[in-house]
Amino acid sequence: MTSRTVAASHPAYRDDIADLITRRPLPGPGLEQVDPFLFLNHHGPQVYAPNNNGLPFGPHPHRGFETVTFILTGNLAHYDTGGHESVIEAGGVQWMTAGSGLIHAEVSPPSFKQSGGPLEILQLWVNLPSKLKMTAPRYTGVQADGIPALPVADGKGVLNLIAGQFQGTQGPIPSLTGVFMSTLRLQAGAQVQLPAPATRSVFLYVVSGQVNIGGTPVKPWHLVSLNADGDTLAIDASSDAVLVFGHADPIDEPVVAHGPFVMNTRGEIEQAIRDYQAGKFNGDGKLLEVGQ
């Protein structure tokens, strides 16, 4: 099996949100998307003092795509107008299908605001094809103990399987579009080869540590785009490292994004704005005071 080679390594750029340290590798200069992966925010790592304001993501709408949120350290409270509520702790993941539209809030629970502590969270946006953009919203939150931790690299690494199949194991979150998604923790000196079919778009982001991808050195806070010249991914860890590794079939449809909406046409964006302003995303309305 042939390993895919690196086409480019894209650095995340700093774009803080209030007092929240934020880096964004996607979209970035020269890279609008890795179809169907649209957007990644890397929040932290940082330490919040006691009596802090917590995360600044009060109620806001979405339509036409999915959000995948990785809680690496700290915790995250989620509320949405579909009636879903959760507090996900470190190591857990939440996957929200905005679909036809809802309003959600992602804020720090009261205990974190009171006590403070370390925080590091990633949020990835995954596009939906036109036939699924108006699907019914849904939400799945999984704590760390519900995510299979599969040994790789002769025991020098762990693949935390979120969606898709690996080594005969199924991830806990079903994807509407067959997305494979995982986080990967490698010890220094670990070597691993992972399936990465040439027909699939690979999402590979180095959260921390130094690695070599197909023989090319990659620094932390870099997103890697790959050539379609193989069907596996060879990763060597020069130091302890954490990565997000996923892959999916490209959608290959027009993308028109406006703030929190991702559709196929400008007319659909305008309709989403009208629907939001008309209160069609409000559900039972119980969310609207959360985070304000």
N, C-alpha and C positions, 0 to 999 in steps of 0.2 A: 504494500500500500504506500502511496506517495503522499508526503506531507505538503500541505499548502504553504506557500511562501508569503512574506509580508509585502503588501503593496505600499503601505505608508503607516506611519505612527503619528497620531494626531494628539497634540497636547490639549489638556483641559485649560480653559482660561478662567481667571478669577472673576466672579460676579456675585459679590456678597448680597444677601437679602437681609436688610436690617442688621442685626448682630450675628446672623447666621453665616458662617464661612461657607461659601458655595463655589464650586468649580464645575464648569460645563464643557465637556469635550464634544457634545453633539446637541444641536448642529454647531459647526465651527467653520473657520476659514477653509474652503476647499472641500467641505464634506457636509452636504445638506441632510443626508439620511443614509442609513444602511438598511434599505427597504427589507422588512417593514418596521425596523427600529428607527424612531424619529427623534428622540430627545433623551438626554441623561443629565440629571443634576446630582452632584456629589456634595452632600452637606456634611461639614466637619472634615476630619475629627477635631473636636474641641471639647472643652470642659465648661459647663455652665455653673455659675455660682449659685448658692442658695437664694431663694426668693427672686427667681428670674421670670421673664415673660414667656419662656418656652418658644416653641415653633410658631412662625407667623402665618400659618396657612389656614386662616378662618374660612368660612363658607364661600365656595366658588363653584361655578358650573363646568361641566365637560360634556362633550358629545363626539361620537365617531371613532373612538379609539379605546385602548386599555392602559391602565397604569399598573406598574409592578414596583412595589416599594420594598426595599431590603433594609431591615433594621439591624445594623452591625453592632452598635452599642447604644445604650439608652433604651427608650421605648417610645411608642407612638399611639395616640388615641385617634380612632377613626369614627366618623359619624357621616351618614348620608341620608338623602331623602327617599331612598329605597327601604329605609328602616333598619339598615345594618349599623351595628355598633361593635367596637372591639378595642382592646388595648393589647398591642403586640409588643412583646419583649424582645430583648437582644437575641439575634439569631433567627428571628421569625421573618415572615414575608406576608405581604398582603397584595392581592391581585384583584383589581376592580375593572369590570367592563362597564364603561360609561354608556356605550351603545347609544340609544335614542336620547339619552340625556338625564342627568341628575346633578344635584348639588352635593358636594361633600366638604368636610373639614378634616384636616390632618393637623392635630395640635398635640401639645405635651399634656399628659395627665396631671392633675393637681399635685400628686406626690413628687413628680419631677420638678415642677415649678417651685415647690417648697424646698426640696433637698438639693436640687442640682445634680451634677455629675457628668460623666463623659457621654458624648453623643456623636454618632456617625450614621448617616442614613443616605441611601441612594434611591432615586426614583427614575424609572425608565418608562417611556411612552412607547407602546406598540400599536401600530396602525391596524385598522380593520378594513377588509375589502368592502367595496360598495354594497354588496349583498348583505353584509352584516352590520353596517354602520347604524342602522336603526333597530338593532336587536334589543331585547329587553335588558336593562341594566342588571348586573349581578356583582357579588362581592364574595371573596374567600379570604379569610385570614388564617394563617397557620403559624403556630408557635414552633420554636426550634425543635422540640421533641417530636413534632409531627413531620419533620423533613428528614428523609433518609440520608444518613451520612455514610457514604460508600468509600471504602479504602481504595486508593490508587497509588501509583508510583512505588510499588513494593512496600506499602505501609508508610511512606513518607508524605503522603498527601491524602486529603479527603475531598470528595465531590459531594456537595449538598444538593440533592436532586429535588428541584422545585416543580418542574413540569416536563413531561416526556418520559422516555424510557432510557435506562442505562444499566448494563449488566443484569438484565432480567428483572429490574425493579422499576415500578411506575411511580412517578412523582405525584404528590398529593393534590396538585391543582390541575384540573383539566383545562386545556387550551382550546378555544374555539377554532383556531387556525393551525393546530399542530406545532406550536412553538415548543422547542426544547429550551429549558432555562435552568441554570445552576449557579452556585458559587463554588469556588475552588480554593482550598487552602493548602499550600505547599511548604514543606520545610526546605531549607537551603540544601542544595544538592539533589533535590527530587527531579526525576525525569518521567514524563507521562506523555502518552500518545492517545488522543481522543478522537472519536468519529467527528468528521466535519465535511459532509458531502459537498462536492464541488458545485452542485446545483442549488445549494442553500446559502443564504446570507448568514455570515457568522458575526455575532456580537461578542467582542472580546475587549474588556476594559481592565486595566491593571489598577486596582484600588491601592495596593501598597506593595513594596518590595521590587526587586529587580529580577527580570526573567529574560530568557531568550525564546523567541517564537520562530520556529523553523530556522534557527541559527542566527536570527537577527535580534540584537539587544533591544529591550523595550524598558523604558523607565516607568516609575509610578505616575499615576494621573495621566496616562496616555490610553487612547482608544486605538485599536489596531484594525486596519482594513487589510483583507487578504486577497491574494490572487486565486482564481478558480483553477489551480493547477495541481490539485490533489484531492484526496478524500479523507485525510486525517489532519490533526493538528498536533505538532510536536512542541512541548513546552518543557524547558529546563529552567529550574529556579536557581538563580545566583545567590539569593538570600531568601529568608522566609517571605512568603508572598500570599496575597489575596487577590483573586480575580473574579470577575463576572463573566461567565461563558454561556452563550446561548446560540441557537441557530434556528432559522425559519425559512420557509419558501418565500421568495419575493412576491409581492402583490402586483407590481408593475401597473399601477393605475395613477392617474393624476392626484397630486396632493395639494390641497388648498387649506392652509392653516391660518387661523386668526385667533390669537390669544388661546383660550381654552377649548377651542373647537377645531377639529380636523375632519374635513370633508373632501369631496372630489371636485366641487365647483364653487364659484363665488356665490351663485344663487343659493346653494345649500347652506353656506355660511350665513348669508343674510336671513334665511329662514330660521336657522338655529338661534340667532340673536333675537328675532321676533318672538320665537317660542319661549325663550328664557325671560324676556321682558314681560310676556303675557302670563308668567307664572306656571308654565307647563312642566318645569323641572322640579316644582316645589314639593311633590309628594304630599305627605301629611303635614308639612310645614313645621314640624318639631325641631328641625335642624337649625333654623335660621338665626337663632340667638347664640349658637355654639361658637366659641372662639372670638366673639366680639367684645 
